[in-house]
Amino acid sequence: MSGENNVAFQFAICAGGTGGHLFPAQALSAELKRRGHRIVLLTDERGLKFGDRFACDEIVQIPSSTLSFRAPLKALSGIREIISGVFKARKILKCSSFCAVAGFGGYPSLPPMVAARLLGLPSCLHEQNAVMGRANRFLSRFATVLATSFEVTQKAPVNGRLRITTTGNPVRQQVIDLRNSPYTPAFGEEDFRLLIFGGSQGASIFSDVMPAAIELLPETSKKRLKVTQQCRQEDIDKVKTAYYDAGIEAEVATFFSNLPERMAVSHLVVSRSGASTLSELTVIGCPAVLVPLPGALDNDQRENARVLEAHGGAWVVEQSEFKPDPVAKLLDKLMNEPDLLVAAAHVAHKIGKPDATMLLADAVEEIAQIQEGKQ
């Protein structure tokens, strides 16, 4: 379809919680809006903070809660919130002419997805990671279509009713615009641009390890380095001081609005391996050292990273092994073997799915057209 459909539909997009769920939802809403459809965002309290970034006609807060049965009283409260959210979502979806619902996982998507099923509305559930999360495994029983980001998604349900399609993980237009930026290696004594970022969770490990690892590099390698590092506010001063004392040219900040552009001109990225990060790295074609966030219930970041590493597009270092000495040795090796980075950049670029947003929008339009034909 790719936007050729001229019939205007009304879609409900359900997303909330973390950026990993919100970013692809933003991309889909923008594409569906571009195609002439009406979009209503159903989100939780956290998602409201990002509401102005959505191309939507209306935003409605839906009660929801994360369920934790280790604390019975908290679990009961959470169940009450979810039931309240189902009733509110059902009322909204019933009173307006919605043709389909698109959910992006996590518990904020639960009430609208359940309500859609109760009303007989088709729904598309998107999974961002290489291993399907617990919330999405539960939500899949209410979905019509499961759209995955990876060709193989661990723990995805197998049944005759649920149709599974691989679309990739939508990324910002800012990232897609950099798709054709060529990777230019650094040879000999040429400057080597290193980009380091860790997201909002666990970023302090990068602040502790990377300056110490760079301090251990041979002087010839240190002289070439141009570091850009994103870190937490509480780590800013110590990181700046460490690089200054080591004689390293470094730009350190808590946020870079042009992070995709910085990826595109970097020779190597050191980062976590969340779904959105990997999608952007591969669409642009950036070689990376990936340090999965430990402790996740489904080890989603580890599985994401292993997929890219298996193809040869990245090097994975578990956080337990992410220490100054081995990191320094790996960094020095990569800085002085540019052919390795060129090959990794090529692989990452080949894996990237710049058309993920278009494919996901096509999938959502398709179930809406089927629903329209039934009415």
C-alpha positions as MATLAB code, in Angstrom:
seq = 'MSGENNVAFQFAICAGGTGGHLFPAQALSAELKRRGHRIVLLTDERGLKFGDRFACDEIVQIPSSTLSFRAPLKALSGIREIISGVFKARKILKCSSFCAVAGFGGYPSLPPMVAARLLGLPSCLHEQNAVMGRANRFLSRFATVLATSFEVTQKAPVNGRLRITTTGNPVRQQVIDLRNSPYTPAFGEEDFRLLIFGGSQGASIFSDVMPAAIELLPETSKKRLKVTQQCRQEDIDKVKTAYYDAGIEAEVATFFSNLPERMAVSHLVVSRSGASTLSELTVIGCPAVLVPLPGALDNDQRENARVLEAHGGAWVVEQSEFKPDPVAKLLDKLMNEPDLLVAAAHVAHKIGKPDATMLLADAVEEIAQIQEGKQ';
ca = [
       0.000    0.000    0.000;
       2.714    2.423    1.084;
       0.368    5.323    1.560;
      -1.629    4.876   -1.676;
      -4.846    4.189    0.216;
      -7.230    7.152   -0.195;
      -9.799    6.098    2.415;
      -9.419    7.995    5.679;
      -9.653    5.851    8.801;
      -9.565    6.624   12.495;
      -6.892    4.746   14.447;
      -6.180    4.458   18.141;
      -2.493    4.227   18.993;
      -1.709    2.799   22.429;
       1.689    3.516   23.926;
       3.175    4.726   27.174;
       5.881    4.099   29.703;
       9.391    4.186   28.272;
      10.858    5.689   25.125;
      11.321    2.211   23.653;
       7.543    1.967   23.288;
       6.891    5.634   22.563;
       9.430    6.296   19.789;
       8.059    3.753   17.273;
       4.524    4.836   18.170;
       5.481    8.424   17.310;
       6.869    7.322   13.958;
       3.715    5.356   13.122;
       1.382    8.186   14.120;
       3.296   10.607   11.881;
       3.110    8.226    8.899;
      -0.595    7.454    9.341;
      -1.306   11.160    9.736;
       0.655   11.827    6.532;
      -1.610    9.333    4.799;
      -4.661   11.356    5.790;
      -5.960    9.339    8.749;
      -7.247   10.581   12.085;
      -5.146    9.515   15.073;
      -6.089    9.281   18.749;
      -3.318    8.528   21.234;
      -4.345    6.430   24.247;
      -1.566    6.639   26.814;
      -0.703    6.631   30.496;
       0.407    9.489   32.735;
       4.044    9.099   31.675;
       3.129    9.132   27.997;
       1.313   12.449   28.369;
       4.702   14.112   28.832;
       5.554   13.148   25.237;
       2.143   13.986   23.804;
       3.352   17.081   21.988;
       5.732   14.898   19.962;
       2.889   12.877   18.450;
       1.174   13.720   15.195;
      -2.297   13.046   16.539;
      -5.707   14.698   16.681;
      -6.515   13.819   20.262;
      -4.744   12.489   23.361;
      -6.594   10.569   26.074;
      -5.093    9.317   29.319;
      -6.110    5.739   30.102;
      -5.643    4.306   33.615;
      -3.120    1.497   33.727;
      -0.589   -0.083   36.048;
       2.333   -2.482   36.101;
       1.362   -5.731   37.777;
       3.648   -7.094   40.478;
       2.253  -10.101   42.324;
       5.100  -10.087   44.833;
       3.160   -7.379   46.664;
      -0.486   -8.570   46.857;
      -1.982   -5.234   47.922;
      -0.126   -3.419   45.144;
      -1.229   -6.076   42.669;
      -4.886   -5.623   43.658;
      -4.558   -1.879   43.215;
      -2.959   -2.437   39.813;
      -5.747   -4.770   38.703;
      -8.355   -2.170   39.703;
      -6.492    0.453   37.632;
      -6.372   -1.824   34.604;
     -10.076   -2.692   34.862;
     -10.866    1.016   35.114;
      -8.707    1.575   32.041;
     -10.515   -1.147   30.083;
     -13.897    0.466   30.796;
     -12.644    3.919   29.808;
     -10.936    2.648   26.653;
     -14.040    0.646   25.695;
     -16.223    3.726   26.040;
     -13.907    5.781   23.821;
     -13.500    3.105   21.163;
     -17.241    2.350   21.098;
     -18.405    5.941   20.858;
     -16.212    6.813   17.868;
     -15.737    5.220   14.476;
     -12.393    3.514   15.040;
     -11.289    0.993   12.444;
      -8.263   -0.493   14.224;
      -5.973   -0.212   17.209;
      -2.158   -0.272   17.214;
      -0.422   -1.211   20.456;
       3.261   -0.914   21.313;
       3.513   -3.152   24.324;
       3.921   -2.663   28.019;
       1.060   -2.396   30.480;
      -0.183    1.000   29.154;
      -1.314   -0.886   26.015;
      -3.237   -3.492   27.987;
      -6.577   -1.709   28.644;
      -7.069   -0.450   25.043;
      -6.058   -3.813   23.536;
      -8.501   -5.689   25.778;
     -11.237   -3.144   25.029;
     -10.636   -3.502   21.287;
     -11.020   -7.269   21.523;
     -14.257   -6.911   23.505;
     -15.630   -4.648   20.776;
     -14.450   -6.844   17.911;
     -11.994   -4.240   16.632;
      -8.848   -5.563   14.916;
      -5.522   -4.665   16.469;
      -1.843   -4.724   15.577;
       0.680   -5.333   18.357;
       4.280   -4.253   17.738;
       7.239   -5.973   19.428;
      10.470   -3.972   19.406;
      12.899   -6.567   20.779;
      14.448   -9.869   19.689;
      12.744  -11.587   22.618;
       9.079  -10.927   23.263;
       8.407   -9.333   26.638;
       5.987  -10.737   29.191;
       3.446   -7.959   28.748;
       3.401   -8.435   24.976;
       3.121  -12.209   25.284;
      -0.032  -11.612   27.305;
      -1.278   -8.902   24.945;
      -0.779  -11.089   21.873;
      -3.869  -13.119   22.775;
      -5.959  -10.019   22.072;
      -4.186   -8.985   18.838;
      -5.046   -9.670   15.212;
      -1.520   -9.113   13.899;
       1.868   -9.230   15.611;
       4.472   -7.012   13.922;
       8.035   -7.927   14.881;
      11.287   -6.015   14.519;
      13.487   -9.097   14.058;
      13.113  -11.978   11.608;
      13.295  -14.369   14.561;
      11.602  -13.234   17.776;
      12.085  -15.489   20.752;
       9.019  -16.413   22.826;
       6.627  -15.161   20.156;
       3.354  -17.124   20.323;
       2.590  -19.695   17.653;
      -1.080  -20.170   16.886;
      -3.286  -20.189   13.840;
      -5.265  -17.081   14.749;
      -2.437  -14.575   15.212;
      -0.750  -13.441   12.000;
       2.930  -12.509   12.383;
       4.709  -10.124   10.034;
       8.223   -8.664   10.230;
       8.234   -4.909    9.741;
      11.321   -3.774   11.639;
      11.305   -1.112   14.335;
      10.250    2.383   13.188;
      12.811    5.148   13.594;
      12.645    8.928   13.390;
      12.765   10.654   10.011;
      15.914   12.338   11.295;
      17.531    8.888   11.260;
      16.160    7.828    7.865;
      17.569   11.001    6.324;
      21.045    9.766    7.304;
      20.617    6.353    5.660;
      22.878    7.236    2.734;
      25.639    8.835    4.799;
      28.763    6.806    3.926;
      30.940    5.341    6.651;
      34.395    6.902    6.338;
      37.158    5.033    8.232;
      40.023    6.724   10.070;
      43.481    5.577    8.953;
      46.920    6.081   10.442;
      47.079    9.211   12.569;
      43.698   10.591   11.461;
      41.226   11.720   14.138;
      39.058    8.930   15.533;
      35.573   10.001   16.623;
      34.150    7.932   19.492;
      30.524    8.375   20.572;
      29.388    7.048   23.976;
      25.824    7.054   25.299;
      23.887    4.863   27.662;
      20.337    6.099   27.870;
      18.628    6.940   31.135;
      19.140    3.514   32.730;
      22.532    2.448   33.985;
      24.511    5.131   32.177;
      26.855    5.597   35.128;
      28.776    2.471   34.113;
      29.956    4.317   30.999;
      31.006    7.305   33.079;
      33.032    5.033   35.369;
      34.638    2.776   32.783;
      35.187    4.707   29.558;
      37.426    7.539   30.864;
      39.477    4.975   32.807;
      39.781    2.722   29.747;
      40.835    5.597   27.508;
      43.479    6.608   30.052;
      45.053    3.148   29.506;
      45.383    3.573   25.735;
      48.819    4.049   24.152;
      49.684    7.716   23.633;
      49.490    7.312   19.855;
      45.844    6.229   20.141;
      44.924    8.833   22.768;
      46.196   11.635   20.544;
      43.767   10.603   17.810;
      40.653   10.392   19.973;
      37.791   12.873   19.778;
      35.202   11.773   22.351;
      31.526   12.678   22.594;
      29.816   11.284   25.688;
      26.289   11.538   26.987;
      26.008   10.939   30.717;
      23.943   11.694   33.777;
      24.049   15.139   35.333;
      25.659   13.810   38.505;
      28.521   12.357   36.435;
      29.258   15.391   34.250;
      32.008   16.987   36.344;
      33.955   13.805   37.049;
      33.837   12.707   33.408;
      34.979   16.099   32.128;
      37.794   16.166   34.671;
      38.929   12.645   33.788;
      39.172   13.436   30.087;
      40.893   16.759   30.745;
      43.494   15.100   32.970;
      44.095   12.457   30.294;
      44.564   15.112   27.625;
      41.549   13.896   25.634;
      39.439   16.262   23.551;
      35.917   15.528   24.753;
      32.427   16.959   24.544;
      30.335   15.820   27.497;
      26.640   16.595   28.047;
      23.456   15.092   29.456;
      21.615   15.330   26.140;
      22.392   15.762   22.449;
      19.419   16.752   20.300;
      21.330   15.723   17.171;
      22.448   12.286   18.356;
      21.666   10.600   14.990;
      23.908   13.084   13.179;
      26.651   12.368   15.703;
      26.228    8.631   15.091;
      26.602    9.161   11.362;
      29.995   10.888   11.692;
      31.393    8.617   14.408;
      33.900    5.872   13.713;
      32.643    3.793   16.643;
      29.715    3.903   19.070;
      29.682    2.503   22.610;
      26.135    2.143   23.926;
      23.417    0.052   25.480;
      21.437   -2.217   23.144;
      17.821   -1.156   23.504;
      15.609   -1.773   20.488;
      15.444    1.874   19.417;
      19.215    2.283   19.707;
      19.905   -0.791   17.564;
      17.341    0.289   14.977;
      19.034    3.664   14.620;
      22.553    2.192   14.534;
      21.597   -0.212   11.760;
      19.597    2.238    9.656;
      22.562    4.639    9.690;
      25.184    1.877    9.542;
      27.324    2.431   12.649;
      29.760   -0.131   14.070;
      29.258   -0.447   17.812;
      30.442   -1.939   21.068;
      27.243   -2.926   22.853;
      26.883   -3.334   26.615;
      23.442   -4.852   27.321;
      21.607   -3.602   30.387;
      21.730   -6.517   32.871;
      18.926   -7.663   35.096;
      16.033   -7.446   32.637;
      13.439  -10.187   33.075;
      13.683  -11.340   29.467;
      17.274  -10.280   28.720;
      15.898   -8.315   25.784;
      18.939   -6.068   25.372;
      21.298   -9.048   25.409;
      19.291  -10.825   22.724;
      19.080   -7.660   20.615;
      22.848   -7.237   20.801;
      23.584  -10.893   20.056;
      21.600  -10.700   16.809;
      23.739   -7.843   15.527;
      26.947   -9.457   16.785;
      26.101  -12.764   15.109;
      25.944  -10.991   11.759;
      29.239   -9.194   12.409;
      27.869   -5.700   12.947;
      28.883   -5.184   16.583;
      30.982   -6.382   19.503;
      29.081   -7.354   22.663;
      30.618   -6.892   26.107;
      28.593   -8.052   29.092;
      28.496   -5.500   31.899;
      30.290   -7.942   34.212;
      33.214   -7.868   31.750;
      32.977   -4.163   30.991;
      36.122   -3.039   32.813;
      38.863   -0.531   31.914;
      41.610   -2.957   30.908;
      39.687   -5.224   28.468;
      37.766   -2.248   27.090;
      41.025   -0.384   26.437;
      42.438   -3.401   24.579;
      39.312   -3.754   22.434;
      39.173   -0.037   21.685;
      42.850    0.107   20.717;
      42.406   -2.908   18.432;
      39.424   -1.385   16.647;
      41.057    2.022   16.306;
      44.045    0.466   14.575;
      42.193   -2.019   12.373;
      39.829    0.206   10.371;
      38.928   -2.638    8.004;
      37.130   -4.340   10.895;
      35.009   -1.246   11.460;
      34.281   -0.833    7.749;
      33.050   -4.425    7.567;
      30.893   -4.001   10.700;
      29.426   -0.744    9.365;
      28.528   -2.485    6.106;
      26.809   -5.354    7.945;
      24.896   -3.017   10.258;
      23.721   -0.951    7.294;
      22.583   -4.066    5.445;
      20.513   -5.217    8.430;
      18.855   -1.820    8.936;
      15.189   -1.437    8.018;
      14.572    2.183    6.981;
      11.119    1.252    5.634;
       9.887   -0.127    8.982;
       7.436    2.716    9.524;
       5.945    2.288    6.060;
       5.580   -1.478    6.502;
       3.961   -1.097    9.924;
       1.561    1.539    8.594;
       0.668   -0.818    5.737;
      -0.102   -3.607    8.228;
      -2.338   -1.327   10.291;
      -4.148   -0.028    7.198;
      -4.695   -3.585    5.993;
      -6.571   -4.719    9.093;
      -8.594   -1.491    8.985;
      -9.628   -2.191    5.397;
     -10.668   -5.724    6.309;
     -12.735   -4.312    9.180;
     -14.297   -1.743    6.843;
     -15.289   -4.528    4.449;
     -17.111   -6.347    7.231;
     -19.299   -3.362    8.089;
];
